[in-house]
Amino acid sequence: MNNHQKIWIWTLVLALVVLGVMLRVRVSADLPLDADESIAGLMARNIAYEGEAPLFLYGESYVGSA
């Protein structure tokens, strides 16, 4: 195995470890969402699944969404 392949393998291992730790923290931590995160999540869901294209953030008439 050459040096280039070793670097890619270690990069992949490190990325998987980081992903695992992030998922573990997110699943185990019972962190409540605040209003900003909730609005962004609702908008993302509606854009992805409902085909909406809002011009403004939900509940705001002055902050653009794009």
C-alpha positions, 0 to 999 in steps of 0.5 A, a space after each residue: 500500500 503506497 503513502 497516498 492510499 494510507 492517507 485516504 484510509 486514515 482520512 476516511 477513518 477520521 471522518 467516520 469517527 467524527 461523524 459517529 461522535 457528532 451523531 452520538 452527541 446529537 442523539 444523546 443530548 436532549 437539547 431543545 431547538 430555539 425558534 430560529 432553528 425551528 423556523 429554518 427547519 420548517 422552511 427547509 422541509 417545506 421547500 424540499 417536500 412541498 415545493 414552496 419557494 418563500 421570499 421571506 422567513 416565516 413570520 417576518 416581512 423584512 428578512 429575505 429567505 434567499 
